[in-house]
Amino acid sequence: MAGRVRDARQVLSHTSHLAAEETRIVTSGPVVRCVIYWSLTALLLGWILSSTASSEELVLFGAGSLREVMTQIAADYQARHGATVRTEFGPSGLMRERIERGERVDLFASADMGHPLKLREQGRATTVAMFTRNTLCAVATPPMGLTTGNFLDKLLDPGVKLGTSTPKADPAGDYTWAMFRLADRLKPGSFAILDTKAQQIVGGALPNTPASSPDPTVTALRDGVVDVAIGYCTSAQLRLRQLPTLHIVDIPDALRVGPEYGLALLKDAQPAATGLMLYILSVDGQTTLEKFGFRPVGVPSTAAP
């Protein structure tokens, strides 16, 4: 059985390269979207899951922004295939550091590609694949009058208090600073202003916080610590539920960056972890990601015959 799973991992690794090649080749057209990759993924998933059922607990570390959707995906996977999945969530950079310190983890779902790739470079992960995308949004208090049209001018206003995630610890912070650099191209000097005024209210060195814990961004907006916060659009929708007076504002196209999420299968992962990874990449897993507001990379085009 272990040999069969090792073979599956080798094919998965090869398939990831195939998908990358095909993605580069197919740059337009609504019909073909990584057909080879997802067909092989479906075959591999059925092959592995039809012949393996691990009673051992799988451990999945995930980015904080994935808490709701990965909890659902883990529950779906467990219900279908019987493998127990324990999940922990937090800033991707801090979760990667816990893996580097030796915590036993089977699968790591990061809000960027950089942290999974670093684990692979270190020899801690065997396979890395992009599994979904997200979008950055702003959440603002009503008095700000923030719109997509006045977005940069408002952020540069000395009277506006800006909240962000923490770069390096949390990819949302890295994406936000990349946005600051784009702003500097539009209005020279913007980066220095935004870099100085940004309050890093999310992504600090905190333990795995329970889902019931207050969202620090919502708390900062409610208490007037910040007037506007930059984060993922999926998180913005959750914050709106907690504080319905907030406004969600799209970032202008000229300032849009990332985000791209990556999976890493750890070197000493249990055999069933390969099945969980493939399930996340499957149409079922990708459809669940879409339901939670993410931008899937593996849902067939509606234009396909």
C-alpha positions in Angstrom: 0.0 0.0 0.0 2.8 2.4 0.9 4.4 1.7 -2.4 1.2 2.6 -4.2 0.9 5.9 -2.4 4.6 6.7 -3.2 3.8 6.0 -6.9 0.7 8.3 -6.6 2.9 11.1 -5.1 5.4 10.8 -7.9 2.5 11.0 -10.5 1.1 14.0 -8.6 4.4 15.8 -8.7 4.7 15.1 -12.4 1.1 16.2 -13.0 1.9 19.5 -11.2 4.6 20.2 -13.8 2.2 19.2 -16.6 -0.4 21.6 -15.3 2.2 24.4 -15.1 3.2 23.7 -18.7 -0.4 23.6 -19.9 -1.3 26.8 -18.0 1.6 28.6 -19.8 0.4 27.3 -23.1 -3.3 28.0 -22.7 -3.3 31.7 -22.1 -6.8 32.4 -23.3 -10.1 30.7 -24.3 -13.0 29.6 -22.0 -13.2 26.0 -23.0 -9.9 24.3 -21.9 -8.7 24.8 -18.4 -6.0 22.5 -17.3 -7.9 19.4 -18.6 -4.9 17.0 -18.3 -4.2 18.0 -14.7 -7.7 17.8 -13.4 -8.5 14.5 -15.2 -5.4 12.9 -13.7 -6.2 14.4 -10.3 -9.7 12.8 -10.4 -8.2 9.4 -11.4 -5.5 9.6 -8.7 -8.0 10.6 -6.1 -10.3 7.7 -6.9 -7.3 5.3 -7.1 -6.0 6.2 -3.7 -9.2 6.6 -1.8 -10.7 3.4 -3.1 -7.8 1.4 -1.6 -6.7 3.4 1.5 -8.5 4.3 4.7 -6.3 5.6 7.4 -7.5 5.6 11.0 -4.6 7.9 12.0 -5.4 11.6 12.5 -4.3 13.8 9.6 -3.0 17.3 10.6 -3.6 20.3 8.4 -2.1 23.7 9.1 -3.8 26.5 7.2 -3.8 30.3 6.8 -6.2 32.2 9.0 -8.3 33.2 6.0 -8.9 29.5 5.2 -10.4 28.7 8.6 -14.1 28.5 7.5 -13.6 26.8 4.1 -10.9 24.3 5.2 -13.0 23.3 8.2 -15.8 22.5 5.8 -13.5 20.7 3.3 -12.0 18.7 6.1 -15.4 17.7 7.4 -16.6 16.7 3.9 -13.4 14.7 3.4 -13.8 12.9 6.7 -17.5 12.2 6.0 -16.7 10.7 2.6 -13.5 8.8 3.3 -13.3 8.2 7.0 -9.9 9.9 7.7 -10.0 12.2 10.7 -8.5 15.6 10.0 -7.3 18.0 12.7 -7.0 21.6 11.6 -5.1 24.6 13.0 -5.1 28.1 11.5 -3.0 31.2 11.8 -0.8 33.6 9.8 0.9 31.5 7.1 4.4 32.6 8.0 4.0 31.7 11.6 2.5 28.4 10.8 5.4 27.6 8.5 7.8 28.5 11.3 6.0 25.9 13.5 6.6 23.3 10.9 10.3 24.3 10.7 10.5 23.8 14.5 9.4 20.2 14.1 5.7 20.1 14.7 4.1 17.1 12.9 2.0 18.3 10.0 0.8 16.4 7.0 -0.5 19.2 4.8 0.0 23.0 4.8 -2.4 25.3 3.1 -0.8 28.8 2.8 -2.2 32.1 1.6 0.7 32.4 -0.7 3.1 30.2 -2.7 6.3 31.5 -1.1 5.9 29.7 2.3 5.1 26.2 0.7 7.9 26.6 -1.8 10.4 27.5 1.0 9.4 24.3 2.8 10.1 22.4 -0.4 13.5 24.1 -0.9 14.4 23.0 2.7 13.5 19.4 1.9 10.5 19.5 4.3 7.8 19.2 1.6 7.7 16.9 -1.4 5.0 18.5 -3.5 3.6 22.1 -3.9 0.6 23.1 -5.9 -1.5 26.3 -6.2 -5.1 25.5 -5.3 -7.0 28.8 -5.2 -6.9 32.6 -5.5 -8.3 35.5 -3.5 -8.7 39.2 -3.9 -7.7 42.2 -1.7 -10.5 44.5 -0.5 -10.8 47.4 1.9 -13.2 47.6 4.8 -14.0 51.1 6.0 -16.2 52.9 8.4 -19.0 54.9 6.9 -17.7 58.4 7.7 -14.6 57.8 5.5 -16.7 57.9 2.3 -14.2 55.5 0.7 -14.9 54.5 -2.9 -12.9 52.7 -5.6 -12.5 56.1 -7.3 -11.0 58.0 -4.4 -9.2 55.0 -2.9 -5.6 56.1 -3.1 -6.3 59.7 -2.2 -8.2 58.7 0.9 -5.4 56.3 2.0 -2.8 59.0 1.6 -4.9 61.5 3.6 -3.0 62.3 6.8 -6.2 62.1 8.8 -7.0 58.6 7.8 -5.9 55.7 10.0 -4.9 52.7 8.0 -4.9 49.1 9.3 -3.1 46.1 7.7 -1.8 42.6 8.2 1.9 42.0 9.2 4.3 41.5 6.3 6.3 38.2 6.4 4.2 36.8 9.1 1.0 37.1 7.1 0.9 37.1 3.3 -2.0 39.6 3.4 0.5 42.0 4.7 3.0 41.1 1.9 0.2 41.6 -0.7 -0.7 45.0 0.8 2.9 46.2 0.7 3.1 45.1 -3.0 0.0 47.3 -3.5 1.8 50.2 -1.8 4.6 49.8 -4.3 2.1 50.0 -7.2 0.7 53.1 -5.6 4.1 54.6 -5.6 4.2 54.2 -9.4 1.0 56.1 -9.8 1.9 58.8 -7.2 5.6 58.9 -6.4 6.1 59.1 -2.6 3.0 57.1 -1.8 5.0 54.1 -0.6 6.8 56.0 2.1 3.6 57.6 3.4 1.6 54.3 3.4 4.5 52.3 4.9 4.9 54.8 7.7 1.2 55.2 8.6 0.1 51.5 8.3 -0.8 49.9 11.6 -0.1 46.2 11.5 -3.1 44.9 13.5 -3.3 41.3 12.1 -0.8 38.6 11.9 1.3 39.0 15.0 2.9 36.1 16.9 -0.3 34.7 18.4 -1.2 31.0 19.2 -3.8 29.2 17.2 -6.9 31.3 18.1 -10.3 29.7 18.3 -13.0 30.7 15.7 -14.9 32.4 18.5 -12.1 34.9 19.2 -12.9 38.6 18.3 -11.5 39.6 14.9 -8.8 42.2 15.7 -9.7 44.1 12.5 -13.3 44.4 13.5 -12.3 45.5 17.0 -9.9 48.2 15.6 -12.6 49.5 13.2 -15.3 49.5 15.8 -13.1 51.2 18.4 -11.8 53.9 16.0 -8.2 52.7 16.1 -8.3 52.5 12.3 -10.7 54.0 9.7 -9.9 51.5 6.9 -8.3 48.1 6.8 -6.9 46.2 3.8 -7.4 42.4 3.7 -8.9 39.6 1.7 -12.3 40.0 0.2 -13.3 36.6 1.7 -12.4 38.0 5.2 -14.2 41.3 4.4 -17.5 39.4 4.0 -17.0 37.8 7.4 -16.2 41.1 9.0 -19.4 42.7 7.6 -21.4 40.0 9.4 -19.8 41.0 12.7 -20.1 44.8 12.1 -22.9 45.4 9.5 -22.2 49.2 9.3 -18.8 48.6 7.6 -18.4 49.3 3.9 -16.6 46.9 1.6 -14.7 48.7 -1.2 -13.0 47.2 -4.3 -9.4 48.1 -4.8 -8.8 49.9 -8.2 -7.5 47.7 -11.0 -4.2 49.6 -11.1 -3.5 48.6 -7.5 -4.6 44.9 -7.7 -2.1 42.2 -6.6 -2.2 38.4 -6.0 -3.3 36.6 -3.9 -2.4 33.0 -4.8 -2.7 30.2 -2.3 -0.4 27.1 -2.2 -0.6 23.6 -0.7 2.5 21.7 0.5 2.5 18.0 1.2 5.1 17.5 4.0 7.9 15.0 3.6 6.8 12.6 6.3 3.1 13.0 5.7 0.8 10.0 6.3 -0.3 8.2 3.1 -3.9 9.5 3.4 -2.6 13.1 3.3 -2.1 12.6 -0.5 -5.8 11.9 -0.8 -6.7 15.0 1.2 -4.5 17.1 -1.0 -6.1 15.7 -4.2 -9.5 16.2 -2.7 -8.8 19.9 -2.2 -7.6 20.1 -5.8 -10.6 18.1 -7.1 -13.8 19.6 -8.6 -15.6 19.0 -5.3 -13.0 20.7 -3.2 -12.7 23.6 -5.7 -16.5 24.0 -5.7 -16.5 24.4 -2.0 -13.7 27.0 -2.2 -15.9 28.9 -4.7 -18.9 28.8 -2.4 -16.8 30.5 0.3 -15.9 33.3 -2.0 -12.5 32.1 -3.2 -11.4 32.0 -6.9 -10.9 28.3 -7.7 -8.3 27.2 -10.2 -9.9 23.8 -11.0 -13.6 24.3 -11.7 -14.6 23.4 -15.3 -15.6 26.3 -17.6 -19.4 26.6 -18.0 -18.7 27.1 -21.7 -17.2 23.6 -22.0 -19.4 21.2 -24.1 
